[in-house]
Amino acid sequence: MSKIFVPLPDLPPPSSTKGIVGWSRENLFSTPLNSVLSLVIGLIVLSAVIPLLNWALFSANWAGSTPESCTATGACWSFVTSRLDFFIYGFFPTELTWRVDLVFLLLALSFVPQFFERFPYKAKLGIFSLTGLPIIAYFLIAGGVFGLDPIATNRWGGLFLTLLLAYVGIVASLPIGVVLALGRRSEMPVIRTLCIGFIELWRGVPLISVLFMASVMLPLFLPDGVSFDKLMRALVGITMFQSAYMAEVIRGGLQAIPRGQYEAAAAMGLNYWKMMRLVVLPQALKLVIPGIVNTFIALFKDTTLVLIIGLFDILGTVQNSIQDPKWGNVSTEGYVFAAACFWVFCFSISRYSQKLERKLHRGHKR
Amino acid sequence: MTSNKPAIEIVDMNKWYGDFHVLKDVNLTVAEGERIVICGPSGSGKSTMIRCINRLEEHQAGKIVVNGIELTEDLKRIDEVRKEVGMCFQHFNLFPHLSILENCTLGPIWVRKMPKKEAEDVAMHFLERVKIPEQADKYPGQLSGGQQQRVAIARSLCMNPKIMLFDEPTSALDPEMIKEVLDVMVELANEGMTMLCVTHEMGFAKMVADRVIFMDEGQIVEENTPHEFFDNPQNDRTKLFLSQIIGH
């Protein structure tokens, strides 16, 4: 006679290990020493957070637009609110800032839906935001067509210049990075050597020197009468620099794809470009999303270096404004504001990337 | 059963990995519809040989003609050959970022230029044949090894190949799953597909093979009908190998 195998039923875990009580018992108060440490650290955090909130929120000055309105002991946010237009638009003519606002609106409209699961035209919108949007934005801001007054790039500044530098840098450096990474792994010696040379050259110099070269040295080597816009030169410099970093991040992803994937794709009859596009890159790029986003965030913050070649990004406009003697010492407020702006954007990029990673997760890998 | 025109013709093929001579003067002619099982100890060059047939490995001397197309440096010819030759790997090599259905339609859509709808119909047809149509929307990571290998077979069949190569299709599988894959392969063999199969499944060899080839040290040591090969091996090396794999 044979026995029948019956597995035991699944039971729920004991209630003391669940919920807030269970969590804090396990993580904060598991031993007497841990309880003491938790309390001490809690006190330290509180003693730092309370004065900070007091300064930034409860005793802060919000109203008014003159230095005299800052009477309370806390932060003088009136400084920021009165200069907000300058921080956002730089030296852009005040009556034409609607053009910049329109670009901001387009940017928001094309990116906000990406955060919603069920929006139907995500892919098309994504392609638009990478191709059509930069072109529309350029003509809206630069003008010179459709009866829009041309605005020289030396009047561009503030937050919108920061976003522009970062956006162009991100949109351009990703594809260039992909091409460089593929080139570096190519079996053709000339292409491989060129790509290695390019990557090592740009990766081996500091961004500051790249920008200096672009703004000071490059014009010396160009023939008379040939000149490129300073912003353009900075953009090319930033893009080249970040492409080199991006290429190395993506190469890491390419190397992580098992050889069997290439073989299966080849055996199917896919040629090199189709194999890369359909099989290898989708997997490789997904693997290195954290690295790519890391590079994006670094790029976003590195845009502040354009300050040294005389472009006024958001940090530049803040720095310019805090030197105004009539406001007294408002550097803390200014820098906190600039830092907060950067944090909001970088954190959004980070959150979006985490969402993307979860969305692209495809069960367990073999 | 078999026609006169050879599906694969390998003449005096030699291959080296650096200084290491992996394949030595390999000669093999496979007729259309013929089923060949290749066995031999590890490192004998059997996988390398069948991988040369669709140019996953390059041979340095000799001639390989597949379906009347000689394999050379010419990329166009390589693509032509790969279109007609399906391959299944030891580790399945499904594309983990694509669903089962997308894995199967990728080749037809991008290589055969088939419309998406038609490619999906073809894919579902073959998924039904390997008995897992209900898994079409899952991803490879959610399937068992046996199921993945069956998908890999269906994926190859979707390209409507004239020749199928199997590179140890069951050696990475749990014993419980080997049979489901072999069943599909036996069915395929019975339908007259030209098959080259590197495997140690001797039961499979006895059941479907027209010829069994034994390789060692990069050479074909012995080739014969399964009956003769197993019951009356000629070469001492073959006898030793057979005694080792059947002895336990």
Interface residues (C-beta under 8 A of the other chain):
Chain A: P258 G260 Q261 E263 A264 A265 A266 A267 M268 G269 L270 N271 K274 L278 V279 P282 Q283 K286 L360 R362 G363 H364 K365 R366
Chain B: N54 L56 L75 D79 R82 K83 V85 G86 M87 F89 H91 F92 N93 L94 F95 P96 H97 L106 G107 W110 V111 K138 Y139 P140 G141 Q142 Q148 A152 R155 S156 M159
